[in-house]
Amino acid sequence: MAPLETEVIALFVHLARLVNVPKSAAEIFGLLFISSKPLAMDEIVERLNLSKGSASQGLKLLRQLGAVRISYVAGKRNDHYEAEVELRKFVSALLRERFEAHLVNGLDRIGRIESLLGQLDPAERDEVGPRLNKLRDWQQSSAELLPLMQKCLA
C-alpha cells in the first residue's frame, strides 16, 4: 500500500473512533476515498488484509450511512464500490443512524429510572429527583439539537 493511502486510511480510522464506527469500516472508507477507481470487495479484502466477513459488514454499514455507493464497471459482474465524497450526506446519515437511536434509548431509560424513584425513601427521593430532572432536560436539549444540526447540513 502506498504511503498516501496509508495516511488517508489512518486519518479516517482516527475520525471513526470519535463516532464509534468500526475500524474496518473506516479503513474501507479511507481506501475508497483515496482510490482513483471503484474497487470490488475482493480488491478491498486483499489491499486491507481484511476477512471477507469484516469487509462485507463494513461495506454494509458504510452503504447504510450513505458513505459508499455501488458503481457500475463495464465488463465486470461483481459490485464495485466508491466513496461518497459529499460530506453533508454522510454526516446527516451518521447523525440519524448513531444519535437518534441513542436519544430514543436514553429517553426510555430515563423513564425506567424515574419509575424506580418511588422505591427510594423520601429523603433520597428529594435528593435524586432533581438530578433525574436534569438528565431529562439534557435528553430534551439533545433531542432538539439533532434536527437543527441536520437542517444545517441540508
C-alpha positions as CSV (number, residue, x, y, z in Angstrom):
1,M,0.0,0.0,0.0
2,A,1.3,3.4,-0.9
3,P,2.2,5.9,1.9
4,L,-0.5,8.3,0.7
5,E,-3.2,5.6,1.0
6,T,-1.9,4.6,4.5
7,E,-2.1,8.1,5.8
8,V,-5.6,8.7,4.4
9,I,-6.8,5.4,5.9
10,A,-5.1,6.3,9.3
11,L,-6.9,9.7,9.2
12,F,-10.3,8.0,8.8
13,V,-9.6,5.4,11.4
14,H,-8.8,8.2,13.9
15,L,-12.0,10.0,13.0
16,A,-14.1,6.8,13.2
17,R,-13.1,6.4,16.9
18,L,-14.9,9.7,17.6
19,V,-18.2,8.5,16.3
20,N,-17.9,4.8,17.3
21,V,-17.6,3.4,13.8
22,P,-15.7,0.1,13.5
23,K,-12.0,0.3,12.4
24,S,-12.6,-1.9,9.4
25,A,-15.3,0.3,8.1
26,A,-13.1,3.3,8.5
27,E,-10.2,1.5,6.7
28,I,-12.6,0.6,3.8
29,F,-13.9,4.2,3.5
30,G,-10.3,5.6,3.6
31,L,-9.2,3.2,0.8
32,L,-12.3,4.0,-1.3
33,F,-11.9,7.7,-0.6
34,I,-8.4,7.9,-1.9
35,S,-8.9,5.4,-4.8
36,S,-9.0,6.8,-8.3
37,K,-11.3,4.0,-9.4
38,P,-14.2,2.0,-7.8
39,L,-13.0,-1.2,-6.1
40,A,-14.5,-4.7,-5.8
41,M,-14.9,-6.3,-2.4
42,D,-12.1,-8.8,-3.3
43,E,-9.7,-5.9,-4.0
44,I,-10.7,-4.3,-0.7
45,V,-10.1,-7.5,1.2
46,E,-6.7,-8.0,-0.4
47,R,-5.5,-4.4,-0.1
48,L,-6.5,-4.1,3.5
49,N,-5.9,-7.6,4.6
50,L,-9.4,-8.0,5.9
51,S,-11.6,-11.1,6.2
52,K,-14.5,-11.3,3.7
53,G,-16.9,-11.1,6.6
54,S,-15.4,-8.0,8.0
55,A,-15.3,-6.3,4.6
56,S,-18.9,-7.3,3.9
57,Q,-20.1,-5.9,7.3
58,G,-18.0,-2.7,6.8
59,L,-19.4,-2.1,3.3
60,K,-23.0,-2.8,4.5
61,L,-22.6,-0.2,7.3
62,L,-21.0,2.3,5.0
63,R,-23.8,1.9,2.5
64,Q,-26.4,2.3,5.3
65,L,-24.7,5.5,6.3
66,G,-24.6,6.7,2.7
67,A,-20.8,6.8,2.8
68,V,-20.2,4.4,-0.2
69,R,-22.2,3.5,-3.2
70,I,-22.2,0.8,-5.8
71,S,-20.7,1.8,-9.0
72,Y,-21.1,0.1,-12.4
73,V,-17.8,-1.0,-14.0
74,A,-18.1,-2.1,-17.7
75,G,-17.3,-5.7,-18.3
76,K,-17.3,-6.7,-14.6
77,R,-20.1,-8.8,-13.0
78,N,-19.3,-8.1,-9.3
79,D,-20.2,-5.0,-7.4
80,H,-17.6,-2.2,-7.2
81,Y,-17.7,0.5,-4.6
82,E,-16.7,4.1,-4.4
83,A,-16.8,6.6,-1.6
84,E,-19.4,9.3,-1.3
85,V,-17.4,12.4,-1.0
86,E,-20.3,14.7,-0.3
87,L,-19.8,15.2,3.5
88,R,-23.3,16.6,4.1
89,K,-25.0,13.3,3.1
90,F,-22.6,11.2,5.2
91,V,-22.8,13.3,8.3
92,S,-26.5,13.6,8.1
93,A,-26.9,9.8,7.9
94,L,-24.4,9.3,10.7
95,L,-26.3,11.6,12.9
96,R,-29.6,9.8,12.1
97,E,-28.1,6.3,12.4
98,R,-26.0,6.8,15.5
99,F,-27.5,9.5,17.6
100,E,-31.3,9.2,17.0
101,A,-31.2,5.6,18.3
102,H,-29.3,6.7,21.4
103,L,-31.7,9.6,22.1
104,V,-34.7,7.3,22.0
105,N,-33.0,4.7,24.1
106,G,-31.9,7.3,26.6
107,L,-35.5,8.6,26.9
108,D,-36.8,5.1,27.6
109,R,-34.0,4.5,30.1
110,I,-34.8,7.8,31.9
111,G,-38.4,6.7,32.1
112,R,-37.4,3.4,33.7
113,I,-35.1,5.2,36.2
114,E,-37.9,7.6,37.1
115,S,-40.3,4.6,37.7
116,L,-37.7,3.3,40.2
117,L,-37.6,6.6,42.1
118,G,-40.6,5.5,44.1
119,Q,-38.6,2.7,45.7
120,L,-36.4,5.2,47.5
121,D,-37.1,6.7,50.9
122,P,-38.5,10.3,50.8
123,A,-35.2,11.9,51.7
124,E,-33.3,10.1,49.0
125,R,-36.1,10.8,46.5
126,D,-35.8,14.6,47.3
127,E,-32.0,14.4,46.7
128,V,-32.1,12.2,43.5
129,G,-35.3,13.7,41.9
130,P,-33.7,17.0,40.8
131,R,-30.8,15.1,39.3
132,L,-33.2,12.9,37.2
133,N,-34.9,16.1,36.1
134,K,-31.5,17.4,35.0
135,L,-31.0,14.2,33.0
136,R,-34.4,14.6,31.3
137,D,-33.5,18.3,30.4
138,W,-30.2,17.2,28.9
139,Q,-32.0,14.5,26.9
140,Q,-34.6,17.0,25.7
141,S,-31.9,19.5,24.7
142,S,-30.1,16.8,22.7
143,A,-33.3,15.8,21.0
144,E,-33.9,19.4,20.0
145,L,-30.4,19.9,18.8
146,L,-30.3,16.9,16.4
147,P,-32.9,18.2,13.9
148,L,-31.1,21.6,14.0
149,M,-27.8,20.0,13.1
150,Q,-29.4,18.0,10.3
151,K,-31.1,21.2,9.0
152,C,-27.8,23.0,8.9
153,L,-26.4,20.2,6.8
154,A,-29.3,20.3,4.3
